[in-house]
């Protein structure tokens, strides 16, 4: 980000390429409507561009980016008068299910089992309370630490740790069941 702030446009392309997938999945799971998620995703990157000269590396870029995303999603929910929005998405909104590993594709039985597990995981993620889902996705999609998630969500590390522990337990139960 510092290189981009100094005028290196290629540095932005590197940041975008590195973070676009995880950030988009995070936003899409937080906003059920794909079109709105795409708009918010673009707005988040516009805010990154607008703030490039003010960026101060007090934390990792990822933490800063997910803080912007979290705040933008909260603003979105508030504008709509919502206090809590489930952090999930409709399967119909996805363009295609994730591709199974090449090995699984060669074995129809294993592919079916993999697809079934992915579906159970998606349903379990949708069933998580919003705070647990958000913490889990920031950890898994963004690679944020407990402290970084706490900073991004305005929470404390103990609350984040608890949310992650409950989320992982519920997800494991769903996958084992």
N, C-alpha and C positions, 0 to 999 in steps of 0.2 A: 504494500500500500504506500509505503514511503517513496518508492520509485515512481509510482503513478502520480503521487502528489507533487513530485519534482518534475513532472512533465513527460514521463515515459509512458506513452499510450499502450505499448505492448505489455507493460506490467498489468494494466487493467484486464487485458485479454487473458493473461495468465490467471489472475484472481478469479475472473468470471468462469473460466474453464474448470478451475479447481473446485469451485464452490457451488456452481449452478445446479447440479443434480441433487445434492443433499438439501440445499436450501429450497429448491422447488418442491421436493417431496415433503419437506417440513411444512411449507405453506399450504400445499394441496391437502394434507391431512388435517390442517387446522381450519381450512375453509372448504366446505363440502362442494361448492360450485366451482368447476374447473375454470370457467371464464373469469370469475372474480379472483381466483387464486393466481391466474396468469397476470391480471392487472396489478395485484398487490406485489407479485414477484418483480414486475418491471418497476413499480414505484420504489421498492426497496433498493434496487440497483441504481435508480435515479438519485435516491438520497445518498448513496455511497459516492456517486459522481459529484453531487453538489457539496458534500462534506470533505472532499479530498484535501482541500487546503487547510481545513481545521483538524484533520485527523492527528491525534496524539497517541502513540503506542503505549497506552497504560495497561493494555491487556492484548492478548492475541487478536489478530484480525478477525478470526472466526467468532470470537466472543463478541466483538463489536458488531459484526454483521448480523449475528443471531439476536442481539439486543435490538437492533433496528427492526428486524423481522418481527420479533415479539411485540414491540411497541406499535408497529404498524398494524398488526393483527388485532391488538387490543383496541386501537382507534377504530378499526373497521367494525368490531363488535359493538362498541359504544355508540357509533353513529346509527346503528340499527336497533339500539335500545336493548341489546342482549347483554346479560351478565355472564352467562356461561354458554359456550358453544362446544359441542362434542368435537374433539380433534380426531376426525376420521374422514373418510371419503366414500362415495358410492362406487361400487365396482363398475357400474355402467359408465362412469366418468373416465375410467382408465382407457387409454387407446388400445392396450394389449397387456395381458398378464406378463410378468417377468419371464424371460427365457430360461428354461432349466439348463443345468450344466450339460455339456456335450455328451458326457457319459450317460446321464439319465435319459437323454433323448434317444439313445440307442436301446434302452431297455424300457419298453412300454409300462411294465408293472412299476418300476422305480419312478418313472415319470409321473404316473398317476398318484403315487404316494407323495412325491415332492409337491405336486400341484395341490393335493389335499392339505398338506401341511401349510403351504403358503396361504391358502384360503382360510385355514383356522387361525393363522397368525394375523391376517388382515382383520378378521372378525374380532379377535381378541384385542387388537390395537384399538378398534373402534369402540369396544366396550369399556375401555379404561376411562376412569375419570379424567377430565381435561388436564388437570395439573400433572397427573402421573404420565399421561400420554406425551405432553409437551416436554417434560423432563427426560423421558426415555428417548424421544426423537432427537432432542438436542444432543444427547449423549451419543446415540447411534448414528444419526445422519450428519451431525456437525462435529462429532469428536470432542465435544466440550467437556471439561472437567467439572467436578462438583462446584468448585468456586466460580467457574465461568457461567454455569447454569444459574447459580444463585444470583450472580451479578446481572445476567441477562433478564431474569424474571423478577428482580427486586425481592428476592426471598433470602433465606439463609441456608447454609450448607447442610445443617441437620434436617431441615424440611425437605431439601432436595434429595438427600440420602434416603430418607424415609419414602419419598415418592418413588424413587428408583427401585428400592427394595420391594415395595408393594407391586409395582408394575411388573418387575421381572418375575415375581412369584405368580402373579395372575397369568402372565404370558406362558410360563412353563406349565402351569396347570392346564391351560387351554391346549397346548401342544402335546402334552402327555395323555390328555383325555381323549 
